[in-house]
Amino acid sequence: MSSPAYVINTGLITAIGNDTEQCRDALISGRSGVGKAVYLRTHWQDELPVAEIKMSNEQLAALAGVDKAWPRTALLSAIAAKEAYDVYAEKVSGLRIGFFSANTVGGMDLTENFYSSFMQDPGSADMSQVVNHECGAITELVSNWLNIHDYVTTISTACSSSANSIMMASQMISNGMLDVAIAGGADSLSKFTLNGFNTLMILDKASCMPFDQNRRGLNLGEGAGYLLLMSEKAMQQCGAKPLCIVSGYANTNDAYHQTASSPEGKGNKMAMELALQKAGLKPADIDYINLHGTGTANNDSSEGLAVSAVFGDHIPLASSTKAFTGHTLGAAGGVEAVFSMLSIRDGIVFPNMRWQTQMEELSWKPVTELKAGCDIKHVLSNSFGFGGNCSSLILSKS
């Protein structure tokens, strides 16, 4: 008989904080991380706001205690994974440990530097800057640094990547294949992603307004978020107490379009329903939905209609936290899983910032002010990506 994967600890770094508690404090105080890029050198510096972590690669490397030559995505991953794992690293001897890490951009920030210098003078270009270009290299750098080798994998399924990492890790723990797992993901800002999203014409030139009728698009962000998951056996060995459990999960694909969700949110609806089924819950059991809610016309409409289809006239408290962190792409599912844990642990529902006008196609609106003192037993966290890749996680009070 399978047992749940217990969430023991978390690690987090985003534009609103360098660890879990700093990010929690920013969410409570209503402090957004969206603003002008400082370290991302781009043509759009003054036109397209982003949620950038206000540290250079050298400063991030010093914070993590790793080589400053690492790509920015690996630096963010190392900081958050270390926070999640460090306190238990000496207690897991003899246990089977996995590292499930997602990203979409890999070492692109260094590759962009290399490309510029290569075009100017191919003979003097620093080839070491492209050694860790691919997504898997980011995971390998961090797993080797953490000395985790039992099971290591990279997942890159667009914006659902981290949610799928957590899903896979939970499955392997529940089925007795691993005892401990660090699961989530990281992504850094790059000119490649900013230019790509700008070409799709889905970036907001001001701070984003998820689920508002007059929303104009998303703001890109960067960060990393990880859950430390354990089996019951591992918890006993480590003397650990659970924060919550991963009770449900699902991944679906509506195969509608390369970069758009189906108008009615077919894949979104299926993911939420199957996650509920896996958790053995009814829609009425969900206390809070951490919405994917990027702020684009298509995303918010399709997700909103899917929520209506699943929950009917009884919509749980719901909000998007991307107005705080920007859309962190491959890191989003991990970042928002940590936020979901905080909601359960502290009885808090975070506000959907900048909401002003009701969406015409929806009969419900998101939570727009912080709610404290709530009894949050079950949180549904949505992560819906390009290519129709739709994932939903359910975290539950243990």
C-alpha positions in Angstrom: 0.0 0.0 0.0 1.4 3.4 -1.0 2.0 6.1 1.6 2.0 9.9 1.0 5.1 12.1 0.4 5.4 14.3 3.4 6.6 17.9 2.9 9.3 18.4 5.5 11.0 21.7 4.5 11.1 24.2 1.7 13.6 26.4 -0.1 12.8 29.6 -2.0 14.4 32.6 -3.7 12.4 35.1 -5.8 12.3 38.8 -6.5 10.5 39.3 -3.1 12.9 37.4 -0.9 16.0 35.3 -0.6 14.5 32.5 1.5 11.1 31.1 2.4 10.4 33.4 5.3 11.5 36.6 3.5 9.1 35.7 0.7 6.3 35.1 3.2 6.8 38.5 4.8 6.7 40.2 1.4 3.4 38.4 0.5 1.9 39.5 3.8 3.0 43.1 3.5 2.0 43.4 -0.2 5.5 44.0 -1.5 5.8 43.2 -5.2 9.2 42.3 -6.8 8.2 43.7 -10.2 10.3 46.6 -11.5 13.1 47.7 -13.8 15.8 45.2 -14.6 19.2 45.9 -13.1 21.3 42.9 -14.0 19.6 41.8 -17.1 21.1 43.9 -19.9 18.5 44.3 -22.5 17.2 46.6 -25.2 13.9 46.6 -23.3 15.4 47.8 -20.0 13.2 50.8 -19.7 10.0 49.4 -21.4 9.4 45.9 -20.0 9.3 45.5 -16.2 10.5 42.2 -14.8 10.6 40.5 -11.3 14.4 40.3 -11.0 16.4 39.1 -8.0 18.5 42.2 -7.1 21.8 40.4 -6.9 24.6 39.8 -9.4 25.8 36.3 -10.3 28.8 37.0 -8.1 26.6 37.9 -5.1 24.4 34.9 -5.7 27.4 32.6 -5.8 28.7 34.1 -2.5 25.3 33.5 -0.9 25.2 29.9 -2.1 28.8 29.2 -1.4 29.5 27.9 -5.0 31.6 28.7 -8.0 30.8 32.2 -9.4 31.2 30.8 -12.9 28.0 28.8 -12.6 25.0 29.9 -14.8 22.5 32.1 -12.9 19.8 29.4 -13.0 22.2 27.0 -11.2 23.0 29.6 -8.6 19.3 30.2 -7.9 18.7 26.4 -7.7 21.6 25.9 -5.3 20.4 28.6 -2.9 16.8 27.3 -2.7 17.8 23.6 -2.7 20.3 24.2 0.1 17.7 25.9 2.2 15.4 23.0 1.8 18.0 20.3 2.4 20.8 21.6 4.6 19.2 21.0 8.0 18.7 17.3 7.2 21.7 16.6 5.0 23.6 14.9 7.9 20.6 12.8 9.0 19.8 11.0 5.8 22.7 8.5 5.8 21.7 5.2 4.2 18.5 6.6 2.7 17.7 6.7 -1.0 17.8 10.3 -2.0 16.6 11.9 -5.3 16.9 15.4 -6.8 14.1 16.4 -9.2 14.9 19.8 -10.7 13.1 21.7 -13.5 14.2 24.6 -15.6 13.5 25.9 -19.1 16.3 28.3 -19.8 19.4 26.4 -18.7 22.6 28.3 -18.8 21.3 30.8 -21.3 22.6 33.9 -19.5 26.2 32.8 -20.0 25.6 31.6 -23.5 24.3 35.1 -24.4 27.6 36.6 -23.0 29.6 34.0 -25.0 27.6 34.7 -28.2 28.4 38.4 -28.0 32.1 37.9 -27.5 32.3 35.2 -30.1 30.7 37.4 -32.8 33.3 40.1 -32.0 36.3 37.8 -31.8 35.8 34.0 -32.2 39.3 33.2 -31.2 39.1 34.9 -27.8 35.6 33.7 -26.8 35.5 31.9 -23.4 34.2 28.4 -24.3 33.7 27.6 -20.6 30.6 29.8 -20.7 28.7 27.3 -22.9 29.7 24.1 -21.1 26.6 24.3 -18.9 24.1 25.5 -21.5 21.6 22.7 -21.5 18.9 22.3 -18.9 20.3 19.0 -17.6 23.7 20.6 -16.8 22.0 22.9 -14.3 20.6 19.9 -12.4 23.9 18.1 -12.6 25.9 21.0 -11.1 23.6 21.3 -8.1 23.1 17.6 -7.5 26.9 17.0 -7.5 27.3 19.9 -5.1 24.7 18.5 -2.8 26.2 15.0 -3.2 23.0 13.5 -4.3 23.4 10.6 -6.8 20.8 7.9 -6.1 18.3 9.4 -8.5 18.7 12.7 -10.4 16.5 14.0 -13.2 15.7 17.2 -15.1 12.1 18.0 -16.2 11.5 20.7 -18.8 7.8 21.0 -19.7 7.5 24.7 -20.0 5.6 26.4 -17.1 4.4 23.2 -15.6 8.0 21.9 -15.1 8.4 22.3 -11.4 4.9 20.9 -10.6 5.8 17.8 -12.7 9.1 17.5 -10.7 7.1 17.5 -7.5 4.6 15.0 -8.9 7.3 12.6 -10.1 9.1 12.8 -6.8 5.9 12.2 -4.8 5.1 9.1 -7.0 8.5 7.6 -6.4 8.4 8.1 -2.6 4.8 6.9 -2.4 5.8 3.7 -4.3 8.8 3.0 -2.2 11.4 3.8 -4.8 13.0 6.7 -2.8 13.0 7.8 0.8 13.9 11.4 0.4 13.6 13.9 -2.5 14.3 17.5 -3.2 11.8 18.5 -5.9 11.0 21.8 -7.6 12.9 23.9 -10.0 14.6 27.2 -11.0 14.8 29.6 -13.9 16.6 32.9 -14.5 15.9 35.8 -16.7 17.6 36.0 -20.0 17.3 38.1 -23.2 16.3 34.9 -25.0 13.1 34.5 -22.9 12.3 38.2 -22.7 12.6 38.6 -26.4 10.6 35.4 -27.1 7.7 36.4 -24.9 7.7 39.9 -26.3 7.5 38.5 -29.8 4.3 36.6 -28.7 3.0 40.1 -27.6 2.0 38.8 -24.2 4.2 41.0 -22.0 2.7 43.9 -20.0 4.6 47.2 -20.1 3.4 47.9 -16.6 3.0 45.7 -13.6 0.7 42.8 -14.4 -3.0 42.5 -13.3 -4.0 38.8 -13.2 -7.7 38.0 -13.6 -8.6 41.6 -14.2 -10.9 42.4 -17.2 -8.3 44.9 -18.4 -5.2 42.7 -18.0 -2.6 43.4 -20.6 -0.1 40.5 -20.2 2.5 39.0 -17.9 5.7 40.1 -16.3 8.6 37.6 -16.5 10.4 36.8 -13.2 13.1 34.5 -11.9 13.6 32.4 -8.9 13.7 28.9 -7.5 11.4 26.8 -5.2 11.9 23.3 -3.8 10.1 21.0 -1.4 12.0 18.5 0.7 9.9 15.4 0.6 10.2 12.3 2.8 8.6 8.9 3.4 7.4 8.0 6.8 10.6 5.9 7.3 12.8 8.8 6.5 10.9 11.1 8.8 11.4 8.7 11.7 15.1 8.4 11.0 15.6 12.2 10.7 13.3 13.1 13.6 11.3 15.3 11.2 7.8 16.6 11.4 5.7 17.2 8.3 4.4 20.6 7.2 1.8 19.0 4.9 1.5 16.2 2.4 1.4 16.0 -1.4 -2.1 14.4 -1.5 -3.0 14.8 -5.2 -1.5 15.6 -8.6 -2.2 15.3 -12.3 -0.6 16.2 -15.6 -2.8 16.5 -18.8 -2.5 17.9 -22.3 -5.3 19.3 -24.4 -3.0 19.5 -27.5 -4.8 22.7 -28.6 -2.0 25.0 -29.5 1.8 25.5 -29.1 1.5 28.5 -26.9 -2.2 28.9 -26.0 -4.7 27.1 -23.8 -8.0 25.9 -25.3 -10.6 28.7 -24.8 -12.7 26.6 -22.5 -9.7 25.3 -20.5 -10.2 21.7 -21.3 -6.7 20.5 -20.2 -6.8 22.8 -17.1 -10.2 21.2 -16.1 -8.9 17.7 -16.6 -5.8 18.4 -14.5 -7.8 19.8 -11.6 -10.3 16.9 -11.7 -7.7 14.2 -11.9 -5.7 15.8 -9.0 -8.9 15.8 -6.9 -9.5 12.2 -7.8 -5.9 11.2 -6.9 -6.3 12.9 -3.5 -9.7 11.4 -2.9 -11.2 14.8 -2.5 -14.4 16.5 -3.7 -14.3 20.1 -5.1 -15.9 21.4 -1.9 -12.9 20.1 0.1 -10.5 22.7 -1.5 -10.0 25.7 0.7 -7.7 27.8 -1.5 -6.6 27.7 -5.2 -3.2 29.2 -6.0 -4.1 30.1 -9.6 -1.6 29.9 -12.4 -2.9 33.4 -13.3 -0.2 34.9 -15.5 -2.2 38.0 -16.5 -2.6 37.2 -20.2 -5.9 37.3 -22.0 -5.9 33.6 -22.9 -4.5 32.1 -19.8 -6.7 33.8 -17.2 -9.8 33.3 -19.2 -9.2 29.6 -19.9 -8.2 28.9 -16.3 -11.0 30.9 -14.9 -13.6 29.0 -17.0 -12.1 25.7 -16.0 -12.3 26.6 -12.3 -16.0 27.5 -12.9 -16.5 24.1 -14.6 -14.9 22.2 -11.8 -16.2 24.1 -8.7 -19.6 25.4 -10.0 -21.2 27.9 -7.8 -18.9 27.2 -4.9 -15.6 28.7 -5.9 -12.9 28.4 -3.1 -10.8 31.3 -2.1 -8.5 31.9 -5.1 -5.6 34.2 -6.1 -2.6 34.4 -8.4 0.7 35.3 -6.7 2.4 36.2 -10.0 1.8 39.9 -9.4 4.4 39.5 -6.6 7.0 37.3 -8.3 6.4 37.7 -12.0 6.0 34.5 -14.0 9.1 32.4 -13.1 8.5 29.9 -15.9 10.0 26.5 -15.0 10.3 27.6 -11.4 6.6 28.6 -11.0 5.3 25.3 -9.8 7.9 25.0 -7.1 7.7 28.6 -6.0 3.9 28.4 -5.7 4.0 25.0 -4.0 6.0 26.7 -1.3 3.4 29.5 -1.1 0.7 26.8 -0.9 2.5 25.2 2.1 2.7 28.6 3.8 -1.0 29.0 3.3 -1.7 25.7 5.1 1.0 26.2 7.8 0.0 29.8 8.6 -3.7 29.9 7.7 -3.2 32.6 5.2 -4.6 33.4 1.7 -2.5 35.8 -0.3 -4.0 38.6 -2.3 -4.4 38.8 -6.0 -2.6 42.2 -6.4 -3.8 45.0 -8.7 -7.2 43.5 -9.4 -9.8 46.2 -10.2 -12.4 45.0 -12.7 -14.5 41.8 -12.9 -13.8 39.6 -15.9 -16.9 39.5 -18.0 -16.8 35.7 -18.6 -16.5 34.8 -15.0 -19.0 34.8 -12.1 -16.3 34.9 -9.5 -13.4 37.1 -8.6 -10.1 36.4 -6.9 -9.2 37.3 -3.3 -7.9 40.9 -3.4 -6.9 41.4 0.2 -4.8 39.3 2.6 -6.9 36.8 4.6 -5.4 35.6 7.9 -6.7 33.2 10.5 -8.1 30.8 7.9 -8.5 27.1 8.4 -6.7 25.9 5.2 -6.7 22.1 4.9 -6.3 21.6 1.2 -4.7 23.8 -1.4 -4.9 23.3 -5.2 -1.9 24.8 -7.0 -2.1 25.1 -10.8 0.7 25.3 -13.3 -0.3 25.5 -17.0 2.4 25.7 -19.7 3.0 26.1 -23.4 2.2 23.1 -25.5 -1.0 22.4 -23.5 1.0 20.9 -20.6 -1.3 21.3 -17.6 -0.4 20.3 -14.1 -2.2 20.6 -10.8 -0.9 19.7 -7.3 -2.9 19.4 -4.1 -1.1 20.0 -0.8 -3.0 18.9 2.3 -2.7 19.4 6.1 -1.0 16.3 7.5 
